[in-house]
Each structure stands twice: as C-alpha cells, then as structure tokens.
Amino acid sequence: MFGANKSRGTPVIDPATDTMYFFSKSYKDGSATGARGVYNGIYRLYGVNVNTFENVAGYPVLVDGVVADNDPGQYFVGGVTLQRPSLTLINNVVYGGMYTIKP
C-alpha cells in the first residue's frame, strides 16, 4: 500500500468492524519509476483493519474501468481523476468524491 501508491483524501473508519477505508492512486505497472502520465494512473479502494493494518478480505479493489451506475456509456479512468475529499460511510456504503481533470 506504500511505495508508488499514494493515499488520497481523508479515510473513514467503520467502528463496527474496525475497518479503515481509503483510496490510493498508483500507476499500472505498480512501480515508482514506471510509465507515468494521465492514462497510466489507477485507483484502488483499500479496506484495512485498524488493529493489524492488514488488508480486509476482498480488498484492495481496483476502481479503474468500473462502469457508472447511472450511465453505462461512462467508466472510471483514474489517470484523469483526482480524489481529495474525505470518504464517508452511510448505511454500510463507502462514498468518496472524485473530480476529473482534462489531459
């Protein structure tokens, strides 16, 4: 979760499960010196146990390429997206704000 990966925004902690959720941006090859640029950036959503700092089962989740629920013609491209707002947890669903930049 460290190295070329950079945590973005403010995480949220689910006190019922002791799980911290946060986004991390890295690059497709996973290295700090690999191909950069807008189309090589990717995001992952992490779920980490706050007591052990181990990934929770099923995490991290690659977010890139996920199709929008409200528009099947749109999909998530991490290289042109930034995530700075804090995450929130409502009814067991993690929400995170994103915004897009033009390459």
N, CA, C and O atoms as a GROMACS GRO file, in nm:
protein
  412
    1MET      N    1   0.081  -0.119   0.000
    1MET     CA    2   0.000   0.000   0.000
    1MET      C    3   0.086   0.125   0.000
    1MET      O    4   0.033   0.236  -0.010
    2PHE      N    5   0.215   0.110   0.011
    2PHE     CA    6   0.304   0.226   0.012
    2PHE      C    7   0.394   0.220  -0.111
    2PHE      O    8   0.362   0.149  -0.206
    3GLY      N    9   0.505   0.293  -0.112
    3GLY     CA   10   0.593   0.295  -0.229
    3GLY      C   11   0.535   0.386  -0.334
    3GLY      O   12   0.520   0.506  -0.311
    4ALA      N   13   0.502   0.331  -0.451
    4ALA     CA   14   0.447   0.412  -0.560
    4ALA      C   15   0.303   0.453  -0.533
    4ALA      O   16   0.252   0.545  -0.596
    5ASN      N   17   0.237   0.386  -0.440
    5ASN     CA   18   0.098   0.418  -0.408
    5ASN      C   19   0.092   0.539  -0.317
    5ASN      O   20   0.171   0.552  -0.223
    6LYS      N   21  -0.001   0.626  -0.344
    6LYS     CA   22  -0.019   0.744  -0.263
    6LYS      C   23  -0.163   0.749  -0.214
    6LYS      O   24  -0.257   0.746  -0.294
    7SER      N   25  -0.180   0.757  -0.083
    7SER     CA   26  -0.312   0.767  -0.025
    7SER      C   27  -0.370   0.903  -0.058
    7SER      O   28  -0.299   1.004  -0.056
    8ARG      N   29  -0.496   0.907  -0.090
    8ARG     CA   30  -0.563   1.031  -0.127
    8ARG      C   31  -0.682   1.055  -0.036
    8ARG      O   32  -0.744   0.960   0.013
    9GLY      N   33  -0.713   1.182  -0.013
    9GLY     CA   34  -0.829   1.216   0.068
    9GLY      C   35  -0.814   1.170   0.212
    9GLY      O   36  -0.710   1.118   0.252
   10THR      N   37  -0.918   1.190   0.288
   10THR     CA   38  -0.920   1.150   0.428
   10THR      C   39  -0.999   1.020   0.440
   10THR      O   40  -1.111   1.011   0.390
   11PRO      N   41  -0.942   0.920   0.507
   11PRO     CA   42  -1.012   0.792   0.518
   11PRO      C   43  -1.133   0.800   0.610
   11PRO      O   44  -1.154   0.900   0.680
   12VAL      N   45  -1.212   0.695   0.610
   12VAL     CA   46  -1.323   0.681   0.702
   12VAL      C   47  -1.306   0.546   0.774
   12VAL      O   48  -1.260   0.449   0.714
   13ILE      N   49  -1.342   0.543   0.902
   13ILE     CA   50  -1.331   0.421   0.981
   13ILE      C   51  -1.470   0.374   1.020
   13ILE      O   52  -1.551   0.450   1.071
   14ASP      N   53  -1.494   0.246   0.995
   14ASP     CA   54  -1.619   0.183   1.038
   14ASP      C   55  -1.595   0.127   1.178
   14ASP      O   56  -1.525   0.027   1.192
   15PRO      N   57  -1.651   0.190   1.282
   15PRO     CA   58  -1.625   0.146   1.419
   15PRO      C   59  -1.684   0.007   1.450
   15PRO      O   60  -1.639  -0.059   1.544
   16ALA      N   61  -1.781  -0.037   1.372
   16ALA     CA   62  -1.842  -0.168   1.396
   16ALA      C   63  -1.749  -0.281   1.354
   16ALA      O   64  -1.756  -0.391   1.408
   17THR      N   65  -1.662  -0.254   1.256
   17THR     CA   66  -1.574  -0.360   1.205
   17THR      C   67  -1.426  -0.327   1.222
   17THR      O   68  -1.340  -0.408   1.186
   18ASP      N   69  -1.394  -0.209   1.276
   18ASP     CA   70  -1.256  -0.162   1.288
   18ASP      C   71  -1.184  -0.161   1.153
   18ASP      O   72  -1.066  -0.193   1.144
   19THR      N   73  -1.259  -0.123   1.049
   19THR     CA   74  -1.202  -0.117   0.915
   19THR      C   75  -1.189   0.028   0.871
   19THR      O   76  -1.283   0.106   0.880
   20MET      N   77  -1.070   0.063   0.822
   20MET     CA   78  -1.045   0.194   0.765
   20MET      C   79  -1.048   0.180   0.613
   20MET      O   80  -0.984   0.091   0.556
   21TYR      N   81  -1.122   0.269   0.548
   21TYR     CA   82  -1.133   0.269   0.403
   21TYR      C   83  -1.065   0.394   0.348
   21TYR      O   84  -1.081   0.503   0.403
   22PHE      N   85  -0.990   0.377   0.238
   22PHE     CA   86  -0.926   0.492   0.173
   22PHE      C   87  -0.890   0.455   0.030
   22PHE      O   88  -0.876   0.337  -0.004
   23PHE      N   89  -0.876   0.558  -0.053
   23PHE     CA   90  -0.832   0.540  -0.190
   23PHE      C   91  -0.682   0.558  -0.198
   23PHE      O   92  -0.623   0.636  -0.123
   24SER      N   93  -0.621   0.487  -0.290
   24SER     CA   94  -0.478   0.502  -0.317
   24SER      C   95  -0.460   0.511  -0.467
   24SER      O   96  -0.517   0.431  -0.543
   25LYS      N   97  -0.381   0.610  -0.511
   25LYS     CA   98  -0.352   0.625  -0.654
   25LYS      C   99  -0.211   0.575  -0.680
   25LYS      O  100  -0.117   0.608  -0.606
   26SER      N  101  -0.196   0.496  -0.785
   26SER     CA  102  -0.064   0.448  -0.825
   26SER      C  103  -0.061   0.441  -0.978
   26SER      O  104  -0.141   0.507  -1.045
   27TYR      N  105   0.030   0.363  -1.031
   27TYR     CA  106   0.044   0.350  -1.176
   27TYR      C  107   0.028   0.206  -1.217
   27TYR      O  108   0.052   0.115  -1.138
   28LYS      N  109  -0.012   0.183  -1.342
   28LYS     CA  110  -0.049   0.050  -1.389
   28LYS      C  111   0.058  -0.055  -1.364
   28LYS      O  112   0.026  -0.170  -1.334
   29ASP      N  113   0.187  -0.018  -1.376
   29ASP     CA  114   0.290  -0.118  -1.354
   29ASP      C  115   0.328  -0.131  -1.206
   29ASP      O  116   0.410  -0.216  -1.170
   30GLY      N  117   0.270  -0.046  -1.121
   30GLY     CA  118   0.291  -0.056  -0.977
   30GLY      C  119   0.422  -0.003  -0.925
   30GLY      O  120   0.448  -0.012  -0.805
   31SER      N  121   0.506   0.052  -1.012
   31SER     CA  122   0.637   0.099  -0.966
   31SER      C  123   0.639   0.250  -0.952
   31SER      O  124   0.552   0.321  -1.003
   32ALA      N  125   0.740   0.298  -0.883
   32ALA     CA  126   0.758   0.443  -0.867
   32ALA      C  127   0.826   0.505  -0.988
   32ALA      O  128   0.823   0.627  -1.005
   33THR      N  129   0.889   0.422  -1.072
   33THR     CA  130   0.965   0.476  -1.186
   33THR      C  131   0.908   0.433  -1.320
   33THR      O  132   0.968   0.461  -1.424
   34GLY      N  133   0.795   0.367  -1.320
   34GLY     CA  134   0.737   0.316  -1.445
   34GLY      C  135   0.670   0.425  -1.526
   34GLY      O  136   0.686   0.544  -1.499
   35ALA      N  137   0.593   0.381  -1.625
   35ALA     CA  138   0.524   0.473  -1.714
   35ALA      C  139   0.425   0.558  -1.636
   35ALA      O  140   0.337   0.506  -1.569
   36ARG      N  141   0.442   0.688  -1.647
   36ARG     CA  142   0.351   0.780  -1.580
   36ARG      C  143   0.256   0.839  -1.682
   36ARG      O  144   0.237   0.782  -1.790
   37GLY      N  145   0.197   0.949  -1.651
   37GLY     CA  146   0.105   1.014  -1.743
   37GLY      C  147  -0.038   0.980  -1.710
   37GLY      O  148  -0.068   0.883  -1.640
   38VAL      N  149  -0.126   1.062  -1.762
   38VAL     CA  150  -0.267   1.052  -1.722
   38VAL      C  151  -0.330   0.916  -1.748
   38VAL      O  152  -0.413   0.873  -1.668
   39TYR      N  153  -0.295   0.850  -1.854
   39TYR     CA  154  -0.363   0.724  -1.885
   39TYR      C  155  -0.301   0.604  -1.815
   39TYR      O  156  -0.349   0.492  -1.832
   40ASN      N  157  -0.196   0.624  -1.739
   40ASN     CA  158  -0.134   0.514  -1.664
   40ASN      C  159  -0.171   0.515  -1.517
   40ASN      O  160  -0.139   0.420  -1.445
   41GLY      N  161  -0.238   0.620  -1.470
   41GLY     CA  162  -0.279   0.628  -1.330
   41GLY      C  163  -0.397   0.537  -1.301
   41GLY      O  164  -0.488   0.524  -1.383
   42ILE      N  165  -0.397   0.475  -1.182
   42ILE     CA  166  -0.508   0.390  -1.140
   42ILE      C  167  -0.541   0.416  -0.993
   42ILE      O  168  -0.456   0.462  -0.917
   43TYR      N  169  -0.663   0.387  -0.955
   43TYR     CA  170  -0.707   0.397  -0.816
   43TYR      C  171  -0.749   0.262  -0.764
   43TYR      O  172  -0.805   0.179  -0.836
   44ARG      N  173  -0.721   0.240  -0.636
   44ARG     CA  174  -0.770   0.123  -0.564
   44ARG      C  175  -0.839   0.172  -0.436
   44ARG      O  176  -0.796   0.269  -0.374
   45LEU      N  177  -0.945   0.102  -0.398
   45LEU     CA  178  -1.010   0.127  -0.270
   45LEU      C  179  -0.960   0.022  -0.173
   45LEU      O  180  -0.973  -0.098  -0.198
   46TYR      N  181  -0.902   0.068  -0.062
   46TYR     CA  182  -0.848  -0.023   0.039
   46TYR      C  183  -0.944  -0.033   0.157
   46TYR      O  184  -1.011   0.064   0.193
   47GLY      N  185  -0.949  -0.150   0.216
   47GLY     CA  186  -1.014  -0.175   0.343
   47GLY      C  187  -0.908  -0.238   0.433
   47GLY      O  188  -0.862  -0.349   0.405
   48VAL      N  189  -0.870  -0.169   0.540
   48VAL     CA  190  -0.759  -0.212   0.625
   48VAL      C  191  -0.807  -0.222   0.769
   48VAL      O  192  -0.872  -0.130   0.819
   49ASN      N  193  -0.774  -0.331   0.836
   49ASN     CA  194  -0.807  -0.346   0.977
   49ASN      C  195  -0.720  -0.249   1.057
   49ASN      O  196  -0.598  -0.251   1.045
   50VAL      N  197  -0.783  -0.164   1.138
   50VAL     CA  198  -0.707  -0.062   1.212
   50VAL      C  199  -0.623  -0.119   1.325
   50VAL      O  200  -0.534  -0.051   1.375
   51ASN      N  201  -0.649  -0.242   1.366
   51ASN     CA  202  -0.571  -0.304   1.473
   51ASN      C  203  -0.447  -0.376   1.422
   51ASN      O  204  -0.345  -0.383   1.491
   52THR      N  205  -0.455  -0.429   1.300
   52THR     CA  206  -0.345  -0.508   1.245
   52THR      C  207  -0.278  -0.444   1.124
   52THR      O  208  -0.168  -0.482   1.086
   53PHE      N  209  -0.345  -0.346   1.064
   53PHE     CA  210  -0.300  -0.280   0.940
   53PHE      C  211  -0.290  -0.378   0.823
   53PHE      O  212  -0.218  -0.353   0.726
   54GLU      N  213  -0.362  -0.488   0.831
   54GLU     CA  214  -0.369  -0.586   0.723
   54GLU      C  215  -0.492  -0.555   0.637
   54GLU      O  216  -0.592  -0.503   0.687
   55ASN      N  217  -0.482  -0.587   0.508
   55ASN     CA  218  -0.597  -0.570   0.420
   55ASN      C  219  -0.710  -0.661   0.466
   55ASN      O  220  -0.687  -0.776   0.504
   56VAL      N  221  -0.833  -0.610   0.462
   56VAL     CA  222  -0.953  -0.688   0.491
   56VAL      C  223  -0.980  -0.776   0.368
   56VAL      O  224  -0.949  -0.737   0.256
   57ALA      N  225  -1.036  -0.892   0.390
   57ALA     CA  226  -1.066  -0.983   0.279
   57ALA      C  227  -1.147  -0.911   0.171
   57ALA      O  228  -1.244  -0.842   0.201
   58GLY      N  229  -1.106  -0.928   0.046
   58GLY     CA  230  -1.174  -0.865  -0.066
   58GLY      C  231  -1.116  -0.731  -0.106
   58GLY      O  232  -1.161  -0.672  -0.204
   59TYR      N  233  -1.019  -0.682  -0.033
   59TYR     CA  234  -0.956  -0.553  -0.062
   59TYR      C  235  -0.807  -0.572  -0.084
   59TYR      O  236  -0.749  -0.664  -0.028
   60PRO      N  237  -0.745  -0.488  -0.163
   60PRO     CA  238  -0.798  -0.370  -0.230
   60PRO      C  239  -0.881  -0.406  -0.354
   60PRO      O  240  -0.872  -0.516  -0.409
   61VAL      N  241  -0.962  -0.308  -0.395
   61VAL     CA  242  -1.048  -0.323  -0.512
   61VAL      C  243  -1.000  -0.224  -0.618
   61VAL      O  244  -0.989  -0.104  -0.590
   62LEU      N  245  -0.972  -0.272  -0.737
   62LEU     CA  246  -0.934  -0.184  -0.848
   62LEU      C  247  -1.058  -0.109  -0.894
   62LEU      O  248  -1.160  -0.170  -0.926
   63VAL      N  249  -1.050   0.023  -0.896
   63VAL     CA  250  -1.166   0.105  -0.931
   63VAL      C  251  -1.168   0.138  -1.080
   63VAL      O  252  -1.274   0.158  -1.138
   64ASP      N  253  -1.051   0.143  -1.142
   64ASP     CA  254  -1.043   0.180  -1.284
   64ASP      C  255  -1.123   0.086  -1.373
   64ASP      O  256  -1.122  -0.035  -1.354
   65GLY      N  257  -1.193   0.145  -1.470
   65GLY     CA  258  -1.273   0.068  -1.563
   65GLY      C  259  -1.413   0.038  -1.516
   65GLY      O  260  -1.492  -0.018  -1.592
   66VAL      N  261  -1.446   0.072  -1.392
   66VAL     CA  262  -1.580   0.048  -1.339
   66VAL      C  263  -1.680   0.138  -1.413
   66VAL      O  264  -1.659   0.258  -1.425
   67VAL      N  265  -1.786   0.078  -1.461
   67VAL     CA  266  -1.889   0.150  -1.536
   67VAL      C  267  -1.982   0.222  -1.439
   67VAL      O  268  -2.018   0.168  -1.334
   68ALA      N  269  -2.020   0.344  -1.475
   68ALA     CA  270  -2.110   0.424  -1.392
   68ALA      C  271  -2.247   0.360  -1.381
   68ALA      O  272  -2.301   0.312  -1.481
   69ASP      N  273  -2.304   0.358  -1.259
   69ASP     CA  274  -2.438   0.302  -1.239
   69ASP      C  275  -2.544   0.379  -1.316
   69ASP      O  276  -2.642   0.321  -1.363
   70ASN      N  277  -2.524   0.510  -1.329
   70ASN     CA  278  -2.628   0.594  -1.389
   70ASN      C  279  -2.606   0.622  -1.538
   70ASN      O  280  -2.688   0.689  -1.601
   71ASP      N  281  -2.494   0.571  -1.596
   71ASP     CA  282  -2.468   0.592  -1.738
   71ASP      C  283  -2.371   0.484  -1.787
   71ASP      O  284  -2.250   0.500  -1.774
   72PRO      N  285  -2.423   0.375  -1.843
   72PRO     CA  286  -2.337   0.265  -1.885
   72PRO      C  287  -2.233   0.304  -1.990
   72PRO      O  288  -2.138   0.228  -2.014
   73GLY      N  289  -2.248   0.420  -2.052
   73GLY     CA  290  -2.152   0.467  -2.150
   73GLY      C  291  -2.031   0.536  -2.088
   73GLY      O  292  -1.937   0.572  -2.158
   74GLN      N  293  -2.034   0.555  -1.956
   74GLN     CA  294  -1.924   0.622  -1.886
   74GLN      C  295  -1.856   0.523  -1.793
   74GLN      O  296  -1.921   0.438  -1.732
   75TYR      N  297  -1.724   0.534  -1.783
   75TYR     CA  298  -1.649   0.447  -1.692
   75TYR      C  299  -1.537   0.528  -1.626
   75TYR      O  300  -1.498   0.634  -1.674
   76PHE      N  301  -1.486   0.475  -1.517
   76PHE     CA  302  -1.388   0.544  -1.435
   76PHE      C  303  -1.248   0.530  -1.496
   76PHE      O  304  -1.203   0.419  -1.526
   77VAL      N  305  -1.180   0.644  -1.515
   77VAL     CA  306  -1.041   0.648  -1.564
   77VAL      C  307  -0.959   0.721  -1.459
   77VAL      O  308  -0.967   0.843  -1.447
   78GLY      N  309  -0.880   0.647  -1.382
   78GLY     CA  310  -0.804   0.704  -1.271
   78GLY      C  311  -0.700   0.806  -1.310
   78GLY      O  312  -0.670   0.896  -1.231
   79GLY      N  313  -0.645   0.796  -1.430
   79GLY     CA  314  -0.541   0.888  -1.470
   79GLY      C  315  -0.588   1.031  -1.487
   79GLY      O  316  -0.508   1.124  -1.477
   80VAL      N  317  -0.717   1.051  -1.511
   80VAL     CA  318  -0.770   1.186  -1.529
   80VAL      C  319  -0.860   1.226  -1.412
   80VAL      O  320  -0.934   1.324  -1.421
   81THR      N  321  -0.852   1.151  -1.304
   81THR     CA  322  -0.939   1.173  -1.189
   81THR      C  323  -0.855   1.199  -1.064
   81THR      O  324  -0.750   1.138  -1.045
   82LEU      N  325  -0.903   1.290  -0.981
   82LEU     CA  326  -0.839   1.319  -0.853
   82LEU      C  327  -0.939   1.296  -0.741
   82LEU      O  328  -1.059   1.318  -0.759
   83GLN      N  329  -0.890   1.253  -0.627
   83GLN     CA  330  -0.974   1.228  -0.511
   83GLN      C  331  -0.913   1.297  -0.392
   83GLN      O  332  -0.808   1.254  -0.343
   84ARG      N  333  -0.975   1.404  -0.343
   84ARG     CA  334  -0.924   1.477  -0.229
   84ARG      C  335  -1.021   1.484  -0.112
   84ARG      O  336  -0.977   1.485   0.002
   85PRO      N  337  -1.153   1.489  -0.137
   85PRO     CA  338  -1.245   1.499  -0.023
   85PRO      C  339  -1.239   1.375   0.065
   85PRO      O  340  -1.195   1.268   0.022
   86SER      N  341  -1.283   1.390   0.187
   86SER     CA  342  -1.285   1.275   0.277
   86SER      C  343  -1.392   1.176   0.232
   86SER      O  344  -1.490   1.213   0.167
   87LEU      N  345  -1.372   1.051   0.270
   87LEU     CA  346  -1.472   0.948   0.245
   87LEU      C  347  -1.576   0.956   0.356
   87LEU      O  348  -1.551   1.010   0.463
   88THR      N  349  -1.692   0.900   0.329
   88THR     CA  350  -1.794   0.892   0.432
   88THR      C  351  -1.858   0.754   0.425
   88THR      O  352  -1.856   0.689   0.321
   89LEU      N  353  -1.914   0.711   0.535
   89LEU     CA  354  -1.978   0.580   0.546
   89LEU      C  355  -2.123   0.601   0.586
   89LEU      O  356  -2.152   0.651   0.695
   90ILE      N  357  -2.215   0.563   0.498
   90ILE     CA  358  -2.357   0.579   0.524
   90ILE      C  359  -2.426   0.447   0.495
   90ILE      O  360  -2.419   0.396   0.383
   91ASN      N  361  -2.494   0.391   0.594
   91ASN     CA  362  -2.566   0.264   0.579
   91ASN      C  363  -2.478   0.155   0.519
   91ASN      O  364  -2.519   0.083   0.428
   92ASN      N  365  -2.356   0.143   0.571
   92ASN     CA  366  -2.260   0.040   0.528
   92ASN      C  367  -2.211   0.056   0.385
   92ASN      O  368  -2.162  -0.041   0.326
   93VAL      N  369  -2.224   0.175   0.329
   93VAL     CA  370  -2.172   0.204   0.195
   93VAL      C  371  -2.068   0.315   0.208
   93VAL      O  372  -2.093   0.418   0.271
   94VAL      N  373  -1.950   0.293   0.148
   94VAL     CA  374  -1.843   0.395   0.149
   94VAL      C  375  -1.860   0.483   0.027
   94VAL      O  376  -1.871   0.434  -0.086
   95TYR      N  377  -1.862   0.615   0.050
   95TYR     CA  378  -1.872   0.712  -0.059
   95TYR      C  379  -1.744   0.796  -0.061
   95TYR      O  380  -1.692   0.834   0.044
   96GLY      N  381  -1.696   0.823  -0.181
   96GLY     CA  382  -1.580   0.910  -0.197
   96GLY      C  383  -1.601   1.003  -0.315
   96GLY      O  384  -1.640   0.959  -0.423
   97GLY      N  385  -1.574   1.131  -0.294
   97GLY     CA  386  -1.588   1.230  -0.401
   97GLY      C  387  -1.468   1.228  -0.493
   97GLY      O  388  -1.354   1.216  -0.447
   98MET      N  389  -1.493   1.242  -0.621
   98MET     CA  390  -1.387   1.248  -0.722
   98MET      C  391  -1.414   1.366  -0.813
   98MET      O  392  -1.527   1.414  -0.823
   99TYR      N  393  -1.310   1.413  -0.878
   99TYR     CA  394  -1.328   1.511  -0.983
   99TYR      C  395  -1.232   1.481  -1.096
   99TYR      O  396  -1.127   1.420  -1.075
  100THR      N  397  -1.266   1.525  -1.215
  100THR     CA  398  -1.189   1.492  -1.335
  100THR      C  399  -1.113   1.613  -1.385
  100THR      O  400  -1.162   1.726  -1.381
  101ILE      N  401  -0.992   1.586  -1.433
  101ILE     CA  402  -0.911   1.688  -1.498
  101ILE      C  403  -0.900   1.654  -1.645
  101ILE      O  404  -0.912   1.537  -1.683
  102LYS      N  405  -0.878   1.753  -1.727
  102LYS     CA  406  -0.860   1.726  -1.870
  102LYS      C  407  -0.714   1.703  -1.898
  102LYS      O  408  -0.629   1.782  -1.856
  103PRO      N  409  -0.682   1.595  -1.971
  103PRO     CA  410  -0.540   1.566  -2.000
  103PRO      C  411  -0.482   1.664  -2.099
  103PRO      O  412  -0.364   1.654  -2.134
   0.00000   0.00000   0.00000
